[in-house]
């Protein structure tokens, strides 16, 4: 497959730019020659993620809660709205903040994009599909979501964000795009954020049992962060409104993932089964036909290679203390 489509940006605003995916986006945009304004309240973002960027020409950090304000002085031509708690540990701890970011924060980011005549990209999620009854999931599937369950603060914030983005485009003609990100992993994740890959890697490197929920047969589709960023920027460059799935269609069970991490880490850790969370999806796998056909994009990094890179990064982080 040929390389994904691309576009030259002058100034990009990345909300949630100190987060895991957001910080990788900031770096990729800087590397491509764009000026980048990162807006983050650091409620879940890591200052360490953007520390290497602070002295780079064209990078600006604005510490602000996007649900309250979006103080950007220079007009952007690209607005990437990635602010939101994204891991279960974070959105269960910050339920109202999560919903405010998905509603008022999205509205503020859309307003900035519209007034600046900028391209707007909303970071949505595979969580909008809930516990899907269709596998793999394509963009036409409406999902199977519990609107009042423990995960609903994140699921519904993202579903509302999609509806708001669509309404803004139809009402004001705002140039919008919705990307639905499936499970992304790689360097820069927090070991205690509650998601499977960083949890398994941390436990394996520490020689602790890997905690697999339920019987471990539930599946996820893991996309290495470099591939995810490439897909996001391809969607930004295209005129596509979406939604468009960005993820890796290779499915793996949680038990198989745990065993693979143990093997790649050279660990002696065993598996320990724990209670499965409420509304935990049984399957999660993207149909990426639209991204392949329209964006010329598909993931290139396989699970073993991506996990090796991630394990190496966590090992180096542990060595640095």
N, C-alpha and C positions, 0 to 999 in steps of 0.2 A: 504494500500500500504506500502511496505517496505521502509526503509530510502533510500534517493538518494545515488548513489555511491560517494565515496570520495577517496582522495589521500593525502599523506603526502608531503608537499612542504618544501624545505629548505629556499629558498629566493625568495620572490615575489616582482616584481616591479609593482606598481599601478600608472599609469598616471592618472591625475585628482583625486588623492586620497584624496584631501580635499573637493571634491564635495559631493553631497548628497549620491549617491550610492557608490561612491569610498571610502568614509570614513567608511561606514558600511562594505565594503569589507576588508579594512585595519584591522579593529577590528576583524572580523571573522578569518582572516588569522593569526593574532597574537594569538588569543585565541586557534587556532589549532596548535600553536607551531612554525610557520614560522617566519623568519625575514622578515620585510617589508620595502621597500624603496618607499616612497610616493613622486611622482614628480608632482608638481603643480605650476602654475604661479600665483595662487590666483586671477585671473581675475574674476572668478565667484565662485570659491570655498570659503568656510568659514573657517578661522583659528579656529573658535570655534568648528568646527566639529572634528578636530584632536587634539585639546588641551588636551583631556584626554589621548591621546596616546603618547604624546611627551616624557614622562618620563618612558615609558614602555621599557624594554630590547628588543633589536632587531628592534626598530622602528627608521627610519631615514627620515627626511624631506629634500627634495631637491627642492628649489624654482627655477624653470626654465620653459621656454616656449618650449614645446616638438616639436613644429614646427621648432625651431632653433637648439636645442641641447637636448641630453638626457644623462646628465653626471652621469652615474652610475658606481661606482668603483668596486663593487662586482658582480660577475657573478650570474645571476638569473637562476632558473629553471622554472619560471613562469613569463610571462609578460602579464598584464591585461591593455589593452589600453582603458581607460575610460575618457580621457581628451576630453572635448568639452563643449562649452555652450550648454545647453540642453533645457532651457525653451524659449518660444517665446520672452519674454522680453529681454533675454540675446542675443540670436542669431540675433534678429532684430537690437540690439544695436551694435553687434560685427560681422557683416556679413563676412568680409574678414578674421578675426581671426578664425571664425568658419570653413571656408573653408580651411584655412592653416592648422588648427589642424587635419581636416579630411583627408588631402592629405599628406603634408610634415610630419606632426606629426605621422600619421599612418606609413609612410615609415620609419621614424626613429625608431619607436617602433618595427616594423618588422625586421629591421636590427639588433637591439639589440637581439631580440629573436633568429634570425638565427645564429648570431655569437656566442651566448651563448648556442646553442642547447637546447633552452627553449621552453616550450609550450606557445603559443601565443593565447590570447582571445581578439577578437575585440568586443567592445560594439557597436552594431548597434541598430536599433530602428524600431518600428512599423511604423514610418514615411516613411520608404521605400515603404510602400504600398499606401501612399498618401491618397486620398479620395476613398476608395476601392469600387469596384463594386461587390465584392464577400464578403460574411459574413457568418461565420467567415473566417479569412484569414489563409491559411496554407502556408508553406514555398515555395510551387511551384507557388504561385500567384505572378505575376510580378509587380502588382501595377498599380495605376492610378495617376501619379504625374505630376504636373505642373513644368517644369524645369526652368521657369523664374518668378514664382510667389514669393510673399514675404517670404514664408516658404522654398523656394528652396535652400537657402544657407545651411540649416540644412539637408533637405531631400537628396540633391544631394551630400553633403559632406559624408554622411553616405553610400549612394549608391556607390560612388567612393571608399570609404574605403573598402567596401565589394569586389569590383572588384579588388582592389590592393592586398587585403589579399589573394584572390583566385589565382591571378597571381603569387604572391610570393611563395605560396605553390606549385604551379605547376612548376615554374621555378627553385626554389632552394630546394624544398622539406621541406620547413619550416613547423613545426608542428603547424597548425593553427586551430582555431575554431571561428565561427561567431555566436554570440547570438543576437537575435532581441528582445529587451526589450520593453514590453508594459507598459502602464502608471503605474509607481511605486510611492508609497507615503509612508509617515511615519515620525518619528522624524528626525530632521536635515534639513528639507526643509526651505527655506526662505519664509516668509509670503508674500513678494512682488515679488515673482519670476514669477507671471503671470499664473501659472498652477492652475487648478480648485480646488484641495483639499486644498492647503495652503491658497488660496484666500478665499474660503468659510469659512474655520475654523477661519481665522483672522477676517473676517467680522462678523461672528456669535459671537465670543467672545467679540468683541467691540460693539455689538448691532447695527451694521450697516446693511443696506440692502445687501443681497447677489446678486451680479451681474451675472445674467444668460444670456448668449449670445443667440440671436435668440429667438426661441420659447422653447428652452430647451429640445427638443426631441432628439437631437443628443446624441449618446451613447459613453461611454468609458468603458474599462474593467480595474479595479483597482487592482493592486497587491501590497500587503504589502511588505515593503522593506526586511524584514527577509526572506520571501519566494523568492524574486528575487535573493538575495545573495546566498541562498541555491541552486537555479537553475543554477546560473552562475558557482559556484564552482563544481557542478555536471558535467556541460559541460566541465569545465577545466580538470576534472579528467578522463573523457571519451576520447577515441580517435576520437570522432565525429568531422568532419570538419564543419558540418552545411551547411547553416544557420539553427538555431533552435529557435523557438519562446519560450520566457520565459515570461509568463504573466498569468493572472487569466481569465478564460473563462466566468466568470459571468459578464454579461453586465448590465449597469445601465445608465439611461438617466441623463443628467445634471440637469434637474429640480428635478428628484427624489433624486439625490445626494445632492442638495442644501437643500431640505426638511429634508433629513436624518441627515445632519450635524446640522441643526437648532435644531432638536429634541434631538440628542445626546449631544449637548452642553448646552441644557436647555436655549436656547436663545429665545428672542422675536422678532428677526429680521424677516423682510419680504423679499420677492423676488422682485428684480427690473430687468426688461429686458433691455438689451443693444444690440447694433448692433453686429452681428456675424462677426468674422474676415474672410477675404478673404481666400478661399481654406480650410476652417475649415472642417475636415472630418465629414460626417454624421454618420458613424458607425466606431467602432474600437473594434474588438474582436478576440483573438487568438485561432487558433486550436492548441492545445498542445499535440496532439497524439504522435508526434515524441519525445517530451520530456518525456512523460509518458513511452513510449515503450523502448526507448534507455537509458534514464538517471534514470528511476525509480522516477521521480520528478513530483510533482504537488503541487499547493499552498495549504496551510493548514489554513491560517488565513482568516476568513470571513470579509466582508466589515464592519459590525457593530463593531466587536472586533478591527479591525485595525484602524478604525476611532476613536474609544474611546481612544486607545493608543495615536494616533496622537493629538487629542484634549487635552488630559491630558498633553502631552509634550508642546504644544503651550501655554497652561494655565500656566504651571510652568515657561516657558521662560518669559512670560509677567510679572509674579510675581517677577522674578529676575531682571526685567528692561532691 
